[in-house]
C-alpha cells in the first residue's frame, strides 16, 4: 500500500457522511505522518494501540567486514527506527 492508496482509503471511509475532499484526506494523512516524524525525530516513541510501537534506537559504532574483500571497516554510529507489532495485530495476521 502506498501513501496515495492510504489517502484513497481515508477518502472512501470519510466520504459517506462528512463530505471530505481528496485534498483534505491527503492533508490528514500528511499531518499524521508529519506528527510521527517529529515525535520520532525528537527521540520520542509512537504507540498506536492495536497496531504497534515505533521507537528510535541508538546503535554504537562497530567493526564490520566488506563481504567482497574481507577487509575490516568501521560502521559509524547511527539511529535506527524499530517497530514492534502489538499482540492484536499479530493475532489478526495469524487468524
Phi, psi and omega in degrees: 000130178264173178298321178297321177296321179294318177299316178299318180294319178295317179299316181295322180288323184268348184297325187306307187248331191257358177055054178270134179280166177296325179297316179292324176297317178297318178297321178297314180297315179299320180298317179297313181295319179297319179296318178297316180298317180297316181296313181292323179296329180270007176093005180278175178250151174241116180243118179249110184302132180081359181237300179161186182241136172250132179215145177264127180247150179262126177253131179284159175295148180209166179266132178232182180235141172285118184295336181279319185255339183081359181284149180283141175225155177265124176268121186291160177291152182198169175253137180234148179270133180237141178233134175235120182289146177284164178296327179297314179295316178300319179296319181290330178284327184264358176069000000 
